[in-house]
Amino acid sequence: MIRIFRVLAIAEGFSWAALLIGMFLKWVTRTTELGVEIAGPIHGAFFIGYGIAALSLWGLQRWPFRVALFAGASAVIPFATVWFERWAGRRGHLTATAGRGPSTPGASTSARETAGEAAGV
């Protein structure tokens, strides 16, 4: 999920650039709407994917609310997802750390161990 998030963060930033170029061509030069017609849906898909990935990592990585808030806000500001991805990586929020999930050995007690302890074994 971390790798997917990183790819989506960068792709969302580049799709912002493509959309801004398309908007420039449509509204400033008034030459074509093709850039917006193509880049708009692509950017929308990356935006939604980035949001879903950020929400998933918030739960999986147990991000503090502040980090999740920064991730969400970065999706609204052009190119900020790239900045957030780099910032979160430097702060250790995008690392697969042992002991974070219940699948880690020793993190959960098996039914047999619990029964043995209850029987005094």
Biopython code that builds the backbone (N, CA, C, O; Angstrom):
import numpy as np
from Bio.PDB.StructureBuilder import StructureBuilder

atoms = [
    (1, "MET", "N", (0.818, -1.192, 0.000)),
    (1, "MET", "CA", (0.000, 0.000, 0.000)),
    (1, "MET", "C", (0.871, 1.269, 0.000)),
    (1, "MET", "O", (0.500, 2.286, -0.586)),
    (2, "ILE", "N", (2.022, 1.192, 0.661)),
    (2, "ILE", "CA", (2.917, 2.353, 0.707)),
    (2, "ILE", "C", (3.419, 2.689, -0.690)),
    (2, "ILE", "O", (3.448, 3.858, -1.076)),
    (3, "ARG", "N", (3.811, 1.679, -1.444)),
    (3, "ARG", "CA", (4.298, 1.902, -2.805)),
    (3, "ARG", "C", (3.190, 2.492, -3.683)),
    (3, "ARG", "O", (3.441, 3.404, -4.470)),
    (4, "ILE", "N", (1.989, 1.982, -3.551)),
    (4, "ILE", "CA", (0.853, 2.512, -4.316)),
    (4, "ILE", "C", (0.621, 3.976, -3.961)),
    (4, "ILE", "O", (0.399, 4.805, -4.844)),
    (5, "PHE", "N", (0.672, 4.295, -2.667)),
    (5, "PHE", "CA", (0.482, 5.664, -2.219)),
    (5, "PHE", "C", (1.542, 6.583, -2.827)),
    (5, "PHE", "O", (1.222, 7.669, -3.311)),
    (6, "ARG", "N", (2.790, 6.152, -2.802)),
    (6, "ARG", "CA", (3.871, 6.973, -3.344)),
    (6, "ARG", "C", (3.666, 7.234, -4.840)),
    (6, "ARG", "O", (3.841, 8.359, -5.310)),
    (7, "VAL", "N", (3.297, 6.193, -5.576)),
    (7, "VAL", "CA", (3.069, 6.344, -7.019)),
    (7, "VAL", "C", (1.893, 7.288, -7.269)),
    (7, "VAL", "O", (1.969, 8.163, -8.131)),
    (8, "LEU", "N", (0.807, 7.110, -6.517)),
    (8, "LEU", "CA", (-0.363, 7.964, -6.704)),
    (8, "LEU", "C", (-0.072, 9.416, -6.330)),
    (8, "LEU", "O", (-0.587, 10.330, -6.974)),
    (9, "ALA", "N", (0.738, 9.640, -5.307)),
    (9, "ALA", "CA", (1.084, 11.010, -4.905)),
    (9, "ALA", "C", (1.814, 11.731, -6.033)),
    (9, "ALA", "O", (1.517, 12.889, -6.326)),
    (10, "ILE", "N", (2.758, 11.056, -6.661)),
    (10, "ILE", "CA", (3.514, 11.667, -7.751)),
    (10, "ILE", "C", (2.646, 11.804, -9.005)),
    (10, "ILE", "O", (2.690, 12.830, -9.684)),
    (11, "ALA", "N", (1.869, 10.780, -9.304)),
    (11, "ALA", "CA", (0.985, 10.833, -10.474)),
    (11, "ALA", "C", (-0.053, 11.938, -10.321)),
    (11, "ALA", "O", (-0.390, 12.607, -11.297)),
    (12, "GLU", "N", (-0.561, 12.136, -9.112)),
    (12, "GLU", "CA", (-1.543, 13.193, -8.870)),
    (12, "GLU", "C", (-0.912, 14.557, -9.104)),
    (12, "GLU", "O", (-1.555, 15.452, -9.653)),
    (13, "GLY", "N", (0.333, 14.723, -8.694)),
    (13, "GLY", "CA", (1.036, 15.980, -8.937)),
    (13, "GLY", "C", (1.246, 16.250, -10.419)),
    (13, "GLY", "O", (1.022, 17.368, -10.883)),
    (14, "PHE", "N", (1.672, 15.236, -11.164)),
    (14, "PHE", "CA", (1.867, 15.415, -12.602)),
    (14, "PHE", "C", (0.544, 15.643, -13.323)),
    (14, "PHE", "O", (0.486, 16.409, -14.285)),
    (15, "SER", "N", (-0.508, 14.990, -12.870)),
    (15, "SER", "CA", (-1.807, 15.199, -13.514)),
    (15, "SER", "C", (-2.323, 16.611, -13.235)),
    (15, "SER", "O", (-3.039, 17.179, -14.060)),
    (16, "TRP", "N", (-1.969, 17.182, -12.081)),
    (16, "TRP", "CA", (-2.281, 18.597, -11.809)),
    (16, "TRP", "C", (-1.624, 19.465, -12.879)),
    (16, "TRP", "O", (-2.254, 20.364, -13.437)),
    (17, "ALA", "N", (-0.352, 19.187, -13.155)),
    (17, "ALA", "CA", (0.371, 19.968, -14.156)),
    (17, "ALA", "C", (-0.312, 19.869, -15.523)),
    (17, "ALA", "O", (-0.495, 20.878, -16.204)),
    (18, "ALA", "N", (-0.683, 18.666, -15.914)),
    (18, "ALA", "CA", (-1.357, 18.481, -17.196)),
    (18, "ALA", "C", (-2.690, 19.219, -17.233)),
    (18, "ALA", "O", (-3.046, 19.824, -18.244)),
    (19, "LEU", "N", (-3.419, 19.165, -16.131)),
    (19, "LEU", "CA", (-4.705, 19.863, -16.077)),
    (19, "LEU", "C", (-4.509, 21.377, -16.132)),
    (19, "LEU", "O", (-5.266, 22.071, -16.810)),
    (20, "LEU", "N", (-3.513, 21.893, -15.433)),
    (20, "LEU", "CA", (-3.253, 23.334, -15.468)),
    (20, "LEU", "C", (-2.858, 23.793, -16.873)),
    (20, "LEU", "O", (-3.263, 24.872, -17.306)),
    (21, "ILE", "N", (-2.076, 22.989, -17.581)),
    (21, "ILE", "CA", (-1.725, 23.309, -18.965)),
    (21, "ILE", "C", (-2.978, 23.296, -19.831)),
    (21, "ILE", "O", (-3.185, 24.191, -20.651)),
    (22, "GLY", "N", (-3.804, 22.285, -19.646)),
    (22, "GLY", "CA", (-5.057, 22.212, -20.401)),
    (22, "GLY", "C", (-5.960, 23.408, -20.124)),
    (22, "GLY", "O", (-6.598, 23.931, -21.038)),
    (23, "MET", "N", (-6.015, 23.845, -18.853)),
    (23, "MET", "CA", (-6.835, 25.004, -18.512)),
    (23, "MET", "C", (-6.263, 26.280, -19.130)),
    (23, "MET", "O", (-7.014, 27.155, -19.561)),
    (24, "PHE", "N", (-4.942, 26.384, -19.173)),
    (24, "PHE", "CA", (-4.300, 27.530, -19.809)),
    (24, "PHE", "C", (-4.673, 27.582, -21.295)),
    (24, "PHE", "O", (-5.030, 28.635, -21.823)),
    (25, "LEU", "N", (-4.582, 26.428, -21.953)),
    (25, "LEU", "CA", (-4.925, 26.385, -23.380)),
    (25, "LEU", "C", (-6.397, 26.691, -23.622)),
    (25, "LEU", "O", (-6.745, 27.317, -24.623)),
    (26, "LYS", "N", (-7.249, 26.260, -22.725)),
    (26, "LYS", "CA", (-8.682, 26.481, -22.899)),
    (26, "LYS", "C", (-9.076, 27.926, -22.593)),
    (26, "LYS", "O", (-9.796, 28.545, -23.376)),
    (27, "TRP", "N", (-8.620, 28.461, -21.480)),
    (27, "TRP", "CA", (-9.131, 29.745, -21.014)),
    (27, "TRP", "C", (-8.261, 30.947, -21.382)),
    (27, "TRP", "O", (-8.784, 32.047, -21.559)),
    (28, "VAL", "N", (-6.960, 30.763, -21.501)),
    (28, "VAL", "CA", (-6.087, 31.906, -21.791)),
    (28, "VAL", "C", (-5.850, 32.043, -23.291)),
    (28, "VAL", "O", (-6.117, 33.093, -23.877)),
    (29, "THR", "N", (-5.351, 30.983, -23.904)),
    (29, "THR", "CA", (-5.085, 31.068, -25.338)),
    (29, "THR", "C", (-6.326, 30.788, -26.177)),
    (29, "THR", "O", (-6.372, 31.139, -27.356)),
    (30, "ARG", "N", (-7.319, 30.167, -25.582)),
    (30, "ARG", "CA", (-8.583, 29.822, -26.256)),
    (30, "ARG", "C", (-8.341, 29.059, -27.570)),
    (30, "ARG", "O", (-8.977, 29.311, -28.593)),
    (31, "THR", "N", (-7.379, 28.105, -27.489)),
    (31, "THR", "CA", (-7.058, 27.340, -28.695)),
    (31, "THR", "C", (-7.744, 25.981, -28.729)),
    (31, "THR", "O", (-8.215, 25.550, -29.781)),
    (32, "THR", "N", (-7.804, 25.295, -27.576)),
    (32, "THR", "CA", (-8.394, 23.955, -27.569)),
    (32, "THR", "C", (-8.882, 23.586, -26.174)),
    (32, "THR", "O", (-8.352, 24.056, -25.167)),
    (33, "GLU", "N", (-9.888, 22.747, -26.137)),
    (33, "GLU", "CA", (-10.388, 22.212, -24.871)),
    (33, "GLU", "C", (-9.908, 20.786, -24.646)),
    (33, "GLU", "O", (-10.231, 20.166, -23.633)),
    (34, "LEU", "N", (-9.150, 20.280, -25.579)),
    (34, "LEU", "CA", (-8.710, 18.894, -25.543)),
    (34, "LEU", "C", (-7.896, 18.569, -24.290)),
    (34, "LEU", "O", (-8.034, 17.484, -23.724)),
    (35, "GLY", "N", (-7.048, 19.505, -23.854)),
    (35, "GLY", "CA", (-6.233, 19.266, -22.660)),
    (35, "GLY", "C", (-7.070, 19.042, -21.422)),
    (35, "GLY", "O", (-6.763, 18.167, -20.613)),
    (36, "VAL", "N", (-8.127, 19.826, -21.263)),
    (36, "VAL", "CA", (-9.008, 19.676, -20.106)),
    (36, "VAL", "C", (-9.826, 18.395, -20.235)),
    (36, "VAL", "O", (-10.050, 17.696, -19.247)),
    (37, "GLU", "N", (-10.269, 18.090, -21.446)),
    (37, "GLU", "CA", (-11.077, 16.887, -21.660)),
    (37, "GLU", "C", (-10.289, 15.614, -21.374)),
    (37, "GLU", "O", (-10.860, 14.617, -20.932)),
    (38, "ILE", "N", (-9.000, 15.640, -21.620)),
    (38, "ILE", "CA", (-8.167, 14.458, -21.373)),
    (38, "ILE", "C", (-7.619, 14.463, -19.949)),
    (38, "ILE", "O", (-7.753, 13.478, -19.223)),
    (39, "ALA", "N", (-7.001, 15.574, -19.554)),
    (39, "ALA", "CA", (-6.339, 15.635, -18.245)),
    (39, "ALA", "C", (-7.332, 15.676, -17.087)),
    (39, "ALA", "O", (-7.019, 15.204, -15.995)),
    (40, "GLY", "N", (-8.510, 16.226, -17.306)),
    (40, "GLY", "CA", (-9.498, 16.331, -16.228)),
    (40, "GLY", "C", (-9.882, 14.981, -15.631)),
    (40, "GLY", "O", (-9.744, 14.795, -14.422)),
    (41, "PRO", "N", (-10.355, 14.038, -16.433)),
    (41, "PRO", "CA", (-10.711, 12.726, -15.878)),
    (41, "PRO", "C", (-9.519, 11.953, -15.318)),
    (41, "PRO", "O", (-9.649, 11.230, -14.330)),
    (42, "ILE", "N", (-8.358, 12.110, -15.955)),
    (42, "ILE", "CA", (-7.167, 11.426, -15.449)),
    (42, "ILE", "C", (-6.794, 11.970, -14.076)),
    (42, "ILE", "O", (-6.517, 11.209, -13.149)),
    (43, "HIS", "N", (-6.790, 13.302, -13.956)),
    (43, "HIS", "CA", (-6.491, 13.910, -12.659)),
    (43, "HIS", "C", (-7.541, 13.500, -11.625)),
    (43, "HIS", "O", (-7.199, 13.223, -10.476)),
    (44, "GLY", "N", (-8.793, 13.462, -12.016)),
    (44, "GLY", "CA", (-9.848, 13.044, -11.095)),
    (44, "GLY", "C", (-9.641, 11.635, -10.576)),
    (44, "GLY", "O", (-9.851, 11.368, -9.393)),
    (45, "ALA", "N", (-9.234, 10.738, -11.447)),
    (45, "ALA", "CA", (-8.990, 9.354, -11.031)),
    (45, "ALA", "C", (-7.811, 9.265, -10.064)),
    (45, "ALA", "O", (-7.875, 8.565, -9.054)),
    (46, "PHE", "N", (-6.726, 9.989, -10.387)),
    (46, "PHE", "CA", (-5.574, 9.984, -9.482)),
    (46, "PHE", "C", (-5.908, 10.648, -8.147)),
    (46, "PHE", "O", (-5.436, 10.202, -7.101)),
    (47, "PHE", "N", (-6.711, 11.698, -8.173)),
    (47, "PHE", "CA", (-7.130, 12.390, -6.959)),
    (47, "PHE", "C", (-7.908, 11.447, -6.036)),
    (47, "PHE", "O", (-7.639, 11.380, -4.837)),
    (48, "ILE", "N", (-8.857, 10.733, -6.597)),
    (48, "ILE", "CA", (-9.661, 9.789, -5.807)),
    (48, "ILE", "C", (-8.789, 8.640, -5.314)),
    (48, "ILE", "O", (-8.890, 8.241, -4.154)),
    (49, "GLY", "N", (-7.934, 8.106, -6.185)),
    (49, "GLY", "CA", (-7.036, 7.033, -5.766)),
    (49, "GLY", "C", (-6.114, 7.452, -4.642)),
    (49, "GLY", "O", (-5.895, 6.697, -3.695)),
    (50, "TYR", "N", (-5.571, 8.662, -4.746)),
    (50, "TYR", "CA", (-4.697, 9.191, -3.694)),
    (50, "TYR", "C", (-5.473, 9.321, -2.381)),
    (50, "TYR", "O", (-4.960, 8.966, -1.320)),
    (51, "GLY", "N", (-6.689, 9.822, -2.451)),
    (51, "GLY", "CA", (-7.499, 9.963, -1.241)),
    (51, "GLY", "C", (-7.781, 8.628, -0.574)),
    (51, "GLY", "O", (-7.686, 8.508, 0.648)),
    (52, "ILE", "N", (-8.124, 7.636, -1.360)),
    (52, "ILE", "CA", (-8.395, 6.302, -0.815)),
    (52, "ILE", "C", (-7.122, 5.705, -0.216)),
    (52, "ILE", "O", (-7.157, 5.108, 0.860)),
    (53, "ALA", "N", (-6.005, 5.868, -0.913)),
    (53, "ALA", "CA", (-4.729, 5.340, -0.399)),
    (53, "ALA", "C", (-4.332, 6.044, 0.895)),
    (53, "ALA", "O", (-3.838, 5.401, 1.822)),
    (54, "ALA", "N", (-4.542, 7.353, 0.968)),
    (54, "ALA", "CA", (-4.205, 8.096, 2.191)),
    (54, "ALA", "C", (-5.078, 7.632, 3.358)),
    (54, "ALA", "O", (-4.586, 7.450, 4.472)),
    (55, "LEU", "N", (-6.356, 7.443, 3.103)),
    (55, "LEU", "CA", (-7.243, 6.948, 4.173)),
    (55, "LEU", "C", (-6.838, 5.547, 4.618)),
    (55, "LEU", "O", (-6.879, 5.233, 5.807)),
    (56, "SER", "N", (-6.454, 4.721, 3.677)),
    (56, "SER", "CA", (-6.015, 3.364, 4.012)),
    (56, "SER", "C", (-4.749, 3.394, 4.866)),
    (56, "SER", "O", (-4.645, 2.676, 5.860)),
    (57, "LEU", "N", (-3.799, 4.222, 4.472)),
    (57, "LEU", "CA", (-2.551, 4.308, 5.242)),
    (57, "LEU", "C", (-2.781, 4.934, 6.612)),
    (57, "LEU", "O", (-2.082, 4.599, 7.569)),
    (58, "TRP", "N", (-3.736, 5.824, 6.716)),
    (58, "TRP", "CA", (-4.061, 6.409, 8.016)),
    (58, "TRP", "C", (-4.400, 5.297, 9.003)),
    (58, "TRP", "O", (-3.948, 5.310, 10.147)),
    (59, "GLY", "N", (-5.198, 4.341, 8.550)),
    (59, "GLY", "CA", (-5.551, 3.213, 9.408)),
    (59, "GLY", "C", (-4.440, 2.191, 9.551)),
    (59, "GLY", "O", (-4.140, 1.745, 10.659)),
    (60, "LEU", "N", (-3.826, 1.815, 8.433)),
    (60, "LEU", "CA", (-2.799, 0.771, 8.466)),
    (60, "LEU", "C", (-1.528, 1.206, 9.199)),
    (60, "LEU", "O", (-0.958, 0.434, 9.970)),
    (61, "GLN", "N", (-1.093, 2.423, 8.961)),
    (61, "GLN", "CA", (0.141, 2.924, 9.561)),
    (61, "GLN", "C", (-0.114, 3.630, 10.901)),
    (61, "GLN", "O", (0.824, 4.039, 11.585)),
    (62, "ARG", "N", (-1.361, 3.760, 11.254)),
    (62, "ARG", "CA", (-1.745, 4.451, 12.501)),
    (62, "ARG", "C", (-1.166, 5.858, 12.562)),
    (62, "ARG", "O", (-0.556, 6.261, 13.552)),
    (63, "TRP", "N", (-1.381, 6.605, 11.452)),
    (63, "TRP", "CA", (-0.930, 7.976, 11.400)),
    (63, "TRP", "C", (-1.660, 8.806, 12.441)),
    (63, "TRP", "O", (-2.839, 8.562, 12.698)),
    (64, "PRO", "N", (-1.004, 9.763, 13.037)),
    (64, "PRO", "CA", (-1.725, 10.731, 13.871)),
    (64, "PRO", "C", (-2.702, 11.525, 12.992)),
    (64, "PRO", "O", (-2.511, 11.632, 11.781)),
    (65, "PHE", "N", (-3.723, 12.068, 13.602)),
    (65, "PHE", "CA", (-4.723, 12.814, 12.838)),
    (65, "PHE", "C", (-4.084, 13.955, 12.053)),
    (65, "PHE", "O", (-4.498, 14.239, 10.929)),
    (66, "ARG", "N", (-3.094, 14.602, 12.626)),
    (66, "ARG", "CA", (-2.412, 15.721, 11.968)),
    (66, "ARG", "C", (-1.802, 15.282, 10.636)),
    (66, "ARG", "O", (-1.894, 16.010, 9.648)),
    (67, "VAL", "N", (-1.191, 14.119, 10.599)),
    (67, "VAL", "CA", (-0.575, 13.605, 9.371)),
    (67, "VAL", "C", (-1.654, 13.312, 8.332)),
    (67, "VAL", "O", (-1.496, 13.644, 7.157)),
    (68, "ALA", "N", (-2.741, 12.695, 8.761)),
    (68, "ALA", "CA", (-3.844, 12.406, 7.840)),
    (68, "ALA", "C", (-4.453, 13.701, 7.299)),
    (68, "ALA", "O", (-4.826, 13.774, 6.128)),
    (69, "LEU", "N", (-4.551, 14.703, 8.140)),
    (69, "LEU", "CA", (-5.081, 16.001, 7.718)),
    (69, "LEU", "C", (-4.168, 16.637, 6.664)),
    (69, "LEU", "O", (-4.652, 17.183, 5.672)),
    (70, "PHE", "N", (-2.854, 16.568, 6.875)),
    (70, "PHE", "CA", (-1.905, 17.079, 5.883)),
    (70, "PHE", "C", (-2.029, 16.317, 4.565)),
    (70, "PHE", "O", (-1.960, 16.914, 3.491)),
    (71, "ALA", "N", (-2.212, 15.006, 4.647)),
    (71, "ALA", "CA", (-2.354, 14.204, 3.425)),
    (71, "ALA", "C", (-3.584, 14.648, 2.640)),
    (71, "ALA", "O", (-3.527, 14.803, 1.420)),
    (72, "GLY", "N", (-4.686, 14.849, 3.339)),
    (72, "GLY", "CA", (-5.911, 15.287, 2.668)),
    (72, "GLY", "C", (-5.795, 16.683, 2.094)),
    (72, "GLY", "O", (-6.220, 16.929, 0.965)),
    (73, "ALA", "N", (-5.224, 17.600, 2.858)),
    (73, "ALA", "CA", (-5.072, 18.980, 2.386)),
    (73, "ALA", "C", (-4.124, 19.056, 1.192)),
    (73, "ALA", "O", (-4.297, 19.898, 0.311)),
    (74, "SER", "N", (-3.133, 18.186, 1.163)),
    (74, "SER", "CA", (-2.170, 18.233, 0.063)),
    (74, "SER", "C", (-2.809, 17.851, -1.267)),
    (74, "SER", "O", (-2.299, 18.231, -2.321)),
    (75, "ALA", "N", (-3.899, 17.118, -1.242)),
    (75, "ALA", "CA", (-4.564, 16.731, -2.482)),
    (75, "ALA", "C", (-5.284, 17.909, -3.132)),
    (75, "ALA", "O", (-5.582, 17.870, -4.325)),
    (76, "VAL", "N", (-5.562, 18.945, -2.363)),
    (76, "VAL", "CA", (-6.306, 20.085, -2.882)),
    (76, "VAL", "C", (-5.373, 21.153, -3.457)),
    (76, "VAL", "O", (-5.758, 21.903, -4.353)),
    (77, "ILE", "N", (-4.158, 21.216, -2.942)),
    (77, "ILE", "CA", (-3.194, 22.227, -3.369)),
    (77, "ILE", "C", (-2.336, 21.631, -4.489)),
    (77, "ILE", "O", (-1.774, 20.549, -4.322)),
    (78, "PRO", "N", (-2.228, 22.322, -5.624)),
    (78, "PRO", "CA", (-1.438, 21.771, -6.730)),
    (78, "PRO", "C", (-0.014, 21.398, -6.323)),
    (78, "PRO", "O", (0.692, 22.186, -5.693)),
    (79, "PHE", "N", (0.388, 20.204, -6.687)),
    (79, "PHE", "CA", (1.732, 19.645, -6.483)),
    (79, "PHE", "C", (2.072, 19.345, -5.025)),
    (79, "PHE", "O", (3.176, 18.875, -4.751)),
    (80, "ALA", "N", (1.176, 19.595, -4.093)),
    (80, "ALA", "CA", (1.473, 19.380, -2.675)),
    (80, "ALA", "C", (1.536, 17.902, -2.314)),
    (80, "ALA", "O", (2.144, 17.552, -1.302)),
    (81, "THR", "N", (0.930, 17.026, -3.106)),
    (81, "THR", "CA", (1.017, 15.598, -2.802)),
    (81, "THR", "C", (2.450, 15.099, -2.918)),
    (81, "THR", "O", (2.867, 14.216, -2.168)),
    (82, "VAL", "N", (3.204, 15.666, -3.860)),
    (82, "VAL", "CA", (4.610, 15.290, -4.004)),
    (82, "VAL", "C", (5.375, 15.742, -2.765)),
    (82, "VAL", "O", (6.178, 14.986, -2.218)),
    (83, "TRP", "N", (5.126, 16.965, -2.325)),
    (83, "TRP", "CA", (5.765, 17.475, -1.103)),
    (83, "TRP", "C", (5.386, 16.607, 0.092)),
    (83, "TRP", "O", (6.255, 16.244, 0.885)),
    (84, "PHE", "N", (4.086, 16.263, 0.240)),
    (84, "PHE", "CA", (3.652, 15.461, 1.376)),
    (84, "PHE", "C", (4.307, 14.088, 1.362)),
    (84, "PHE", "O", (4.740, 13.595, 2.404)),
    (85, "GLU", "N", (4.382, 13.468, 0.193)),
    (85, "GLU", "CA", (4.986, 12.136, 0.086)),
    (85, "GLU", "C", (6.435, 12.178, 0.554)),
    (85, "GLU", "O", (6.878, 11.282, 1.273)),
    (86, "ARG", "N", (7.166, 13.191, 0.162)),
    (86, "ARG", "CA", (8.566, 13.329, 0.585)),
    (86, "ARG", "C", (8.653, 13.610, 2.090)),
    (86, "ARG", "O", (9.476, 13.018, 2.789)),
    (87, "TRP", "N", (7.815, 14.501, 2.577)),
    (87, "TRP", "CA", (7.799, 14.862, 3.999)),
    (87, "TRP", "C", (7.458, 13.643, 4.861)),
    (87, "TRP", "O", (8.137, 13.367, 5.851)),
    (88, "ALA", "N", (6.403, 12.918, 4.479)),
    (88, "ALA", "CA", (5.983, 11.749, 5.244)),
    (88, "ALA", "C", (7.040, 10.653, 5.207)),
    (88, "ALA", "O", (7.238, 9.949, 6.197)),
    (89, "GLY", "N", (7.720, 10.503, 4.073)),
    (89, "GLY", "CA", (8.798, 9.519, 3.982)),
    (89, "GLY", "C", (9.956, 9.854, 4.902)),
    (89, "GLY", "O", (10.502, 8.969, 5.561)),
    (90, "ARG", "N", (10.340, 11.130, 4.955)),
    (90, "ARG", "CA", (11.444, 11.553, 5.832)),
    (90, "ARG", "C", (11.078, 11.392, 7.307)),
    (90, "ARG", "O", (11.948, 11.111, 8.130)),
    (91, "ARG", "N", (9.822, 11.562, 7.643)),
    (91, "ARG", "CA", (9.378, 11.470, 9.038)),
    (91, "ARG", "C", (9.075, 10.030, 9.471)),
    (91, "ARG", "O", (8.749, 9.788, 10.634)),
    (92, "GLY", "N", (9.182, 9.078, 8.541)),
    (92, "GLY", "CA", (8.956, 7.686, 8.894)),
    (92, "GLY", "C", (7.510, 7.231, 8.822)),
    (92, "GLY", "O", (7.180, 6.145, 9.298)),
    (93, "HIS", "N", (6.642, 8.044, 8.235)),
    (93, "HIS", "CA", (5.227, 7.671, 8.132)),
    (93, "HIS", "C", (4.954, 6.746, 6.956)),
    (93, "HIS", "O", (3.845, 6.229, 6.826)),
    (94, "LEU", "N", (5.933, 6.531, 6.107)),
    (94, "LEU", "CA", (5.754, 5.661, 4.944)),
    (94, "LEU", "C", (6.733, 4.499, 4.975)),
    (94, "LEU", "O", (7.276, 4.109, 3.941)),
    (95, "THR", "N", (6.953, 3.954, 6.144)),
    (95, "THR", "CA", (7.824, 2.796, 6.275)),
    (95, "THR", "C", (7.023, 1.629, 6.831)),
    (95, "THR", "O", (6.156, 1.800, 7.687)),
    (96, "ALA", "N", (7.327, 0.453, 6.332)),
    (96, "ALA", "CA", (6.693, -0.756, 6.843)),
    (96, "ALA", "C", (7.441, -1.163, 8.104)),
    (96, "ALA", "O", (8.522, -1.747, 8.029)),
    (97, "THR", "N", (6.879, -0.863, 9.237)),
    (97, "THR", "CA", (7.532, -1.132, 10.511)),
    (97, "THR", "C", (6.963, -2.390, 11.134)),
    (97, "THR", "O", (5.748, -2.581, 11.165)),
    (98, "ALA", "N", (7.828, -3.236, 11.623)),
    (98, "ALA", "CA", (7.382, -4.465, 12.292)),
    (98, "ALA", "C", (6.627, -4.108, 13.561)),
    (98, "ALA", "O", (6.950, -3.137, 14.245)),
    (99, "GLY", "N", (5.624, -4.908, 13.858)),
    (99, "GLY", "CA", (4.877, -4.710, 15.090)),
    (99, "GLY", "C", (3.702, -3.771, 14.952)),
    (99, "GLY", "O", (3.050, -3.461, 15.950)),
    (100, "ARG", "N", (3.408, -3.304, 13.746)),
    (100, "ARG", "CA", (2.295, -2.374, 13.566)),
    (100, "ARG", "C", (0.968, -3.085, 13.391)),
    (100, "ARG", "O", (-0.083, -2.514, 13.680)),
    (101, "GLY", "N", (0.999, -4.311, 12.927)),
    (101, "GLY", "CA", (-0.252, -4.998, 12.644)),
    (101, "GLY", "C", (-0.439, -6.216, 13.517)),
    (101, "GLY", "O", (0.513, -6.694, 14.133)),
    (102, "PRO", "N", (-1.668, -6.729, 13.578)),
    (102, "PRO", "CA", (-1.933, -7.900, 14.397)),
    (102, "PRO", "C", (-1.349, -9.182, 13.824)),
    (102, "PRO", "O", (-1.359, -10.212, 14.498)),
    (103, "SER", "N", (-0.838, -9.144, 12.591)),
    (103, "SER", "CA", (-0.279, -10.349, 11.989)),
    (103, "SER", "C", (1.159, -10.608, 12.444)),
    (103, "SER", "O", (1.751, -11.617, 12.061)),
    (104, "THR", "N", (1.721, -9.719, 13.248)),
    (104, "THR", "CA", (3.075, -9.900, 13.745)),
    (104, "THR", "C", (3.097, -11.038, 14.756)),
    (104, "THR", "O", (2.246, -11.075, 15.645)),
    (105, "PRO", "N", (4.051, -11.978, 14.649)),
    (105, "PRO", "CA", (4.117, -13.066, 15.624)),
    (105, "PRO", "C", (4.260, -12.505, 17.036)),
    (105, "PRO", "O", (5.070, -11.614, 17.294)),
    (106, "GLY", "N", (3.467, -13.042, 17.924)),
    (106, "GLY", "CA", (3.509, -12.605, 19.308)),
    (106, "GLY", "C", (2.572, -11.461, 19.604)),
    (106, "GLY", "O", (2.386, -11.101, 20.766)),
    (107, "ALA", "N", (1.975, -10.876, 18.573)),
    (107, "ALA", "CA", (1.082, -9.749, 18.793)),
    (107, "ALA", "C", (-0.273, -10.209, 19.305)),
    (107, "ALA", "O", (-0.957, -9.471, 20.015)),
    (108, "SER", "N", (-0.660, -11.415, 18.949)),
    (108, "SER", "CA", (-1.935, -11.925, 19.432)),
    (108, "SER", "C", (-1.712, -13.271, 20.105)),
    (108, "SER", "O", (-0.776, -14.002, 19.781)),
    (109, "THR", "N", (-2.561, -13.569, 21.014)),
    (109, "THR", "CA", (-2.449, -14.820, 21.752)),
    (109, "THR", "C", (-3.378, -15.836, 21.127)),
    (109, "THR", "O", (-4.546, -15.543, 20.868)),
    (110, "SER", "N", (-2.865, -17.027, 20.886)),
    (110, "SER", "CA", (-3.700, -18.050, 20.281)),
    (110, "SER", "C", (-4.657, -18.623, 21.317)),
    (110, "SER", "O", (-4.447, -18.488, 22.522)),
    (111, "ALA", "N", (-5.696, -19.256, 20.834)),
    (111, "ALA", "CA", (-6.696, -19.842, 21.723)),
    (111, "ALA", "C", (-6.081, -20.947, 22.575)),
    (111, "ALA", "O", (-6.456, -21.114, 23.735)),
    (112, "ARG", "N", (-5.130, -21.710, 22.003)),
    (112, "ARG", "CA", (-4.496, -22.795, 22.737)),
    (112, "ARG", "C", (-3.679, -22.250, 23.915)),
    (112, "ARG", "O", (-3.716, -22.808, 25.011)),
    (113, "GLU", "N", (-2.933, -21.144, 23.679)),
    (113, "GLU", "CA", (-2.143, -20.554, 24.753)),
    (113, "GLU", "C", (-3.048, -20.040, 25.865)),
    (113, "GLU", "O", (-2.747, -20.205, 27.047)),
    (114, "THR", "N", (-4.157, -19.414, 25.480)),
    (114, "THR", "CA", (-5.094, -18.886, 26.480)),
    (114, "THR", "C", (-5.707, -20.010, 27.286)),
    (114, "THR", "O", (-5.844, -19.895, 28.504)),
    (115, "ALA", "N", (-6.079, -21.105, 26.623)),
    (115, "ALA", "CA", (-6.663, -22.246, 27.323)),
    (115, "ALA", "C", (-5.659, -22.883, 28.272)),
    (115, "ALA", "O", (-6.014, -23.305, 29.372)),
    (116, "GLY", "N", (-4.385, -22.950, 27.834)),
    (116, "GLY", "CA", (-3.337, -23.521, 28.660)),
    (116, "GLY", "C", (-3.089, -22.682, 29.903)),
    (116, "GLY", "O", (-2.878, -23.231, 30.984)),
    (117, "GLU", "N", (-3.111, -21.377, 29.769)),
    (117, "GLU", "CA", (-2.911, -20.506, 30.909)),
    (117, "GLU", "C", (-4.065, -20.606, 31.884)),
    (117, "GLU", "O", (-3.863, -20.568, 33.098)),
    (118, "ALA", "N", (-5.288, -20.734, 31.357)),
    (118, "ALA", "CA", (-6.463, -20.840, 32.212)),
    (118, "ALA", "C", (-6.453, -22.163, 32.984)),
    (118, "ALA", "O", (-6.950, -22.226, 34.109)),
    (119, "ALA", "N", (-5.886, -23.223, 32.384)),
    (119, "ALA", "CA", (-5.837, -24.531, 33.047)),
    (119, "ALA", "C", (-4.644, -24.637, 33.985)),
    (119, "ALA", "O", (-4.500, -25.627, 34.702)),
    (120, "GLY", "N", (-3.787, -23.617, 33.982)),
    (120, "GLY", "CA", (-2.636, -23.624, 34.861)),
    (120, "GLY", "C", (-1.445, -24.367, 34.296)),
    (120, "GLY", "O", (-0.538, -24.724, 35.048)),
    (121, "VAL", "N", (-1.417, -24.612, 33.003)),
    (121, "VAL", "CA", (-0.340, -25.348, 32.366)),
    (121, "VAL", "C", (0.811, -24.444, 32.076)),
    (121, "VAL", "O", (1.824, -24.888, 31.534)),
]
sb = StructureBuilder()
sb.init_structure("model")
sb.init_model(0)
sb.init_chain("A")
sb.init_seg("    ")
for serial, (resi, resn, name, xyz) in enumerate(atoms, 1):
    if name == "N":
        sb.init_residue(resn, " ", resi, " ")
    sb.init_atom(name, np.array(xyz, "f"), 0.0, 1.0, " ", f" {name:<3s}", serial, name[0])
structure = sb.get_structure()
